[in-house]
Amino acid sequence: MEELIARVFAARSFAHERHLLTYSFAEHAALEGFYTAIVDKADELAEVYQGMFGPMIPFPAVKLSGTDAASVLRLEANWIKGKRAELSKGEETIGALIDELAAVYFQTLDRLRRK
């Protein structure tokens, strides 16, 4: 779970940087929607997880590679979906929160396609 939260924080920082550097208003708006929504989802997931399983250990350092927002967010969304069962530890409450987190990624990917 610590890696997931660290990856989400890295994606948030990446999206905020790309938001500031793009000349596309559609991309600018889509990425703003992502980085503002994803923090609340990650915070809720981390708090519920810690309420169920106890404190997390420090988050690992994560560096995302790539500069294309859609490619980076798609890789991260697919990583989340691929790790859902392992991360949720069989707890549907955690699984549902992971799904909500992944939904923010996929919604943003749809918005980025509409440039």
C-alpha positions in Angstrom: 0.0 0.0 0.0 2.9 2.3 0.7 4.1 2.0 -2.9 0.6 2.7 -4.2 0.3 5.9 -2.2 3.9 7.0 -3.2 3.0 6.4 -6.8 -0.2 8.4 -6.6 1.8 11.3 -5.0 4.3 11.1 -7.8 1.6 11.1 -10.4 0.0 14.1 -8.7 3.2 16.0 -8.9 3.8 14.9 -12.5 0.3 16.0 -13.5 0.7 19.4 -11.8 4.0 20.0 -13.6 2.5 19.0 -17.0 -0.5 21.1 -16.3 1.7 24.2 -16.0 3.8 23.3 -19.1 1.1 22.5 -21.6 -0.1 24.9 -24.3 -3.3 22.8 -24.7 -6.2 24.2 -22.6 -8.0 20.8 -22.7 -4.9 19.1 -21.3 -4.4 21.9 -18.8 -7.9 21.5 -17.5 -7.9 17.6 -17.5 -4.7 17.5 -15.5 -5.9 20.1 -13.0 -9.0 17.9 -12.5 -6.7 14.9 -11.9 -4.3 16.5 -9.4 -7.0 18.1 -7.4 -9.2 14.9 -7.1 -6.4 12.3 -6.7 -5.1 13.7 -3.4 -8.4 13.3 -1.6 -8.9 9.8 -2.9 -5.3 8.8 -1.8 -5.8 10.4 1.6 -9.1 8.5 2.2 -7.6 5.2 1.0 -4.6 5.6 3.3 -6.7 6.6 6.3 -9.1 3.7 5.9 -6.2 1.2 5.2 -4.5 2.4 8.4 -7.7 2.1 10.3 -8.0 -1.5 9.3 -4.4 -2.7 9.2 -2.5 -0.2 11.4 0.1 2.4 10.5 2.0 2.3 7.2 5.8 2.4 7.0 7.5 5.4 5.3 6.7 5.8 1.6 9.3 4.7 -0.9 10.8 7.2 -3.4 9.1 6.9 -6.7 10.2 8.5 -10.0 7.8 8.2 -12.9 9.3 8.1 -16.4 8.0 9.7 -19.5 6.7 13.1 -20.4 3.4 12.3 -22.2 0.7 12.7 -19.6 -1.7 10.1 -21.2 1.1 7.5 -21.4 2.3 8.0 -17.8 -1.2 8.0 -16.4 -2.2 4.9 -18.4 0.8 3.0 -17.1 0.0 4.0 -13.5 -3.7 3.2 -13.9 -2.9 -0.2 -15.2 -0.4 -0.8 -12.4 -3.1 0.0 -9.9 -5.7 -2.3 -11.5 -3.1 -5.1 -11.7 -2.3 -4.8 -8.0 -5.9 -4.4 -6.8 -6.3 -7.9 -5.3 -2.9 -7.8 -3.6 -3.4 -4.3 -2.2 -6.9 -4.8 -0.9 -5.9 -7.9 1.1 -9.4 -9.4 0.4 -11.1 -6.4 2.0 -13.8 -5.1 -0.3 -13.9 -1.7 1.4 -10.2 -1.2 0.5 -10.9 -2.7 -3.0 -13.7 -0.2 -3.6 -11.5 2.7 -2.6 -8.7 1.5 -5.0 -11.4 1.3 -7.7 -12.4 4.9 -7.0 -8.7 5.9 -7.2 -8.3 4.1 -10.5 -11.4 5.8 -11.8 -9.8 9.2 -11.5 -7.0 8.0 -13.7 -9.3 6.6 -16.3 -11.6 9.6 -16.3 -8.6 11.8 -16.8 -7.4 9.6 -19.7 -10.8 10.1 -21.4 -10.6 13.9 -20.9 -7.0 13.9 -22.3 -8.3 12.1 -25.4 -10.7 15.0 -26.1 -7.9 17.6 -26.7 
